[in-house]
Amino acid sequence: MGTLLITGASGTIGRGLADRWRFDRDILALHHRNHPPAYCGRVQGDVTQPKLGLGREDHAALSSRVTEILHCAALTEFTASREQAERVNVLGTLNVLAFGRDCRKLERIGVLSTAYVAGRRRGLILERELEHRAGFVNVYEQSKYRMEQKLRQAMKGLPIAVYRLSTVAASARNGRVERYHALDRALRLFYNGLVPMLPGWETSAIDLISSDYAVDAIAHLFSRRFQAGKTYHIVAPETDLIPLPEFLNLTADLFARFDRRWKSRVVAQPPIVPLETFRLLERSVERAGNPILRQVVRTTGAFVPQLCYDKRFDSSNMRRGIRGAGIEPRPLRDFYPAFIRHCLRTRWGAEG
């Protein structure tokens, strides 16, 4: 049995993978602030520090033992500063790769990324593609893009595979959300009638996957079908994509189904507008200085404009990799009701 080092084991995907492998592997979880699952061996460290923040003896002991590395740790806040995102997502990854070079028994490294390294590109995005000059919607996308540039260079000497995820919504089994993020905050704003407009098009597609599907696919690709140098798009199938207007109607219908107060409040569905119109709203809100509106617009403006750049993700490598494994995504329409019910019941995490 090899020894797997997981960074970010307290996050949704990292925790799910650690749970999946708890009886199959010797798992060590590198943690800094958040606590990983209790059944993991815990290693106090920090990916942003040289040698992962480990002392000399701990570094030597760990590097002589680790055979696999799965790098899940990341700063995923879309409104973080560029410096913060670079420090965690780029420098942190370089430090993990440097540690990998010190591991004498190393067999493989898996790194989680995002399908939105494609930034403002449009059209079909192939798994093998990375380089572009289209720009980015936020610093998270940009930092992950720079991270992947470093990974491409490191692939010449290290066995690395990259797993790009679309937006992970919740567990398809129970709708549970382990950690709330930008999507959930935007839905809460919609519920409270605080979304004045959304940038996008009538044809903008919503690509959401369940955390179960992401974990299942990564676990299989990493442990059973590992191929160094490959990049995989773990995204929703084309048939499961939902146009933005339909997504808004579905969300409103679910709010009404699970919360009697929703109908009585008569919350209007936000209009879908071109990006230029949304930018005018941003500028007017900043000038007006209303703190609530400013926060609302900043929250939605940090990631929702991605809907203005219509794209589809090729997933040929991923489909070949999981073929015959019985891994199938649950359509969004199937698991989204449980997700919304969970958000309403817990008040978006306020009640656990």
CORZIHU-V245565 format. One record per backbone hydrogen bond with DSSP energy under -0.5 kcal/mol. CO is the residue of the C=O (numbers start at 1). NH is the residue of the N-H. If there is no record, write none. Layout:
CO,NH
CO,NH
This chain:
2,4
2,26
3,67
3,68
4,6
4,28
5,70
6,30
7,72
8,11
11,15
12,16
13,17
14,18
15,19
16,20
17,21
19,22
21,24
21,25
25,27
26,4
27,41
28,6
28,30
29,31
29,43
30,8
31,45
37,40
41,29
43,31
46,49
49,52
50,53
51,54
52,46
55,59
56,60
57,61
58,62
59,63
60,64
62,65
62,66
63,104
63,105
67,107
67,108
68,5
69,71
69,110
70,7
70,72
71,112
74,76
76,78
77,80
78,139
81,85
82,86
83,87
84,88
85,89
85,90
86,90
86,91
87,92
90,94
91,95
92,96
93,97
94,98
95,99
96,100
97,101
98,102
99,102
99,103
100,103
102,104
103,106
108,69
109,161
110,71
111,163
113,165
114,117
115,118
116,119
118,121
123,312
124,126
125,314
126,129
135,120
138,142
139,143
140,144
141,145
142,146
143,147
144,148
145,149
146,150
147,151
148,152
149,153
150,154
151,155
153,156
154,157
154,158
158,160
159,109
160,229
161,111
162,164
162,232
163,113
163,165
164,234
165,115
167,169
167,209
170,211
171,175
176,171
176,178
181,185
182,186
183,187
184,188
185,189
186,190
187,191
188,192
189,194
190,193
194,196
196,271
198,273
201,204
204,244
205,207
206,208
206,242
207,167
209,169
210,214
211,215
212,216
213,217
214,218
215,219
216,220
217,221
218,222
219,223
220,224
220,225
227,230
230,162
232,164
232,234
233,235
234,166
237,240
238,241
242,206
243,247
244,248
245,249
246,250
247,251
248,252
249,253
250,254
251,255
252,256
253,257
254,258
255,259
259,262
260,264
261,265
262,265
262,266
262,267
263,266
266,268
271,198
271,273
273,200
274,277
274,278
275,279
276,280
277,281
278,282
279,283
280,284
281,285
282,286
283,287
284,288
285,289
289,291
290,294
291,295
292,296
293,297
294,298
295,299
296,300
297,301
298,302
299,302
300,303
300,304
303,306
304,307
305,308
306,309
308,310
310,123
312,125
312,314
315,319
316,320
317,321
318,322
319,323
322,325
322,327
326,328
331,334
331,335
332,336
335,339
336,340
337,341
338,342
339,343
340,344
341,345
342,346
343,348
344,347
346,350
346,351
347,350
349,352
